[in-house]
């Protein structure tokens, strides 16, 4: 495949690429933050309808919190989130109308303004709310008191949890693929405020356990490889279901995957540590 031949329309200074190419070239971290709600089967999306503009303001108005302290979740708001997730993932932001969203959620169009301000506010809520707080993901593995095994277990936990969440996981993956291909600005925010801090936090964990003063390129590669173990559970889900469907059908599938990721991760870190020890200059021998 010649990448330069696979061109698409330019939006906001960025060239949109075909979905199939994006799936092939998707960087390692495309799932990580997703990755509270991820399940991947049908990755090929229908083309979006043309629209006058596919770019949201760089900073969207924040939607009201999902719930107030001490209150139950609002069912109408929850239905809008669910309807938005489905429609935005399949059609994209610009091709989805407020009328469609309201109809799918079984609410009046005015409910979108009431809960989210406008369609852009709903899109932001759909994009970020189901995934939880990134700080919680980082806390699960970055505590200095954790052993390497517990830190890796916490790191991989974010990849395991989505396996049991069904259709919402598929939709979250598709939504982020849409955002990469038809950017509105939220993906850049996700990278800078979510994925990058997680990568940096894992670098710190490995520096601590490997006795390094700071990260080098080999350590960056190690974090990327560790992340790839979890990413493939979702990015390659359709392939896994085709070649070994029993792996994801078993009731204890998440626990088995968790153990597998942990053992492979420990082996990778151990191998990296051995390589560094072998490459270190020999200690000076004391003079007789």
C-alpha positions, 0 to 999 in steps of 0.5 A: 500500500502506498500511503501517499496515494490514499488521500482524502479531504482536508479538514481544519488543516488535517487530511482525512484518510480512508477508514481502512487505512486508519485502522491499519495505521492506528497508533498504539494508544488509540484504544488506551483511554478508550479503554474503559469501554471497548469491544471491537467487531465491525470496524468498517463504518459507513461513510458520513453524509456531507456537511458544511463543516465538520470542525467543532470549536477548539474548546466546547462548552462543558456539559453539566455533570451527569449527576449531582451529589446525592442524586440518581442519574437522570434517565432522559440524560442517560438516554441522550448519551446512549443515543448520541454514542450510537449515532455519532459513532455510526454517522459522525458529528456533522451528519447527525441531527439534533432531531435524530438524537432526540428521536432516538432517545425518546425526548424532546429536541429541547432536552439537548439544550437543557442537558448539554447546551447544544449538539456539540456539548452532547458530543463532548459528553458522549466522547468523554463521560463513559470513559471515566476520569483519566486520573483514576486510570493513572492512580491504579498503577502509579503509586510508588508503593506498588510492586512491579507486578501490582503496577502492571496489573493496575495498568492492564486493568483498563484494557480488561474491564471493557471486555465485559461491556458489550455493544457500548465498547464497540461504539466507543471504538468507532467514535474515536475512529470517527474522531481521528478521521473526521477531527473535531478537536477532541482527539487532540485533547484526548492525546494531550490530556489523557494518553500522554500523561498515562504514557509518562506515568508508566515511564516513571513506574519503570524508571523506578523499578529498573533503577533508571534516572530517567527514560531513554528511547528503549524505555519509551519502546517498552511502554509502547510494547506493553500498551500494545498487549492490551490494545490488541485485545480490542483492535484485533478483537474481530480477528480473535473472534474469527480464529479462536472465538472461544477465548472471548466467549468463556465466562472467565475470559477477562480474568484469563486475559488479565493473567496473560497480559500480566505474565507477558508484561512481567516477562517483557520488563524482565527481558529489558532489565537483562538487556540493560545489565548485559550492555552495562560496562563491567565494574572496575576491578580493585587494584591488587 
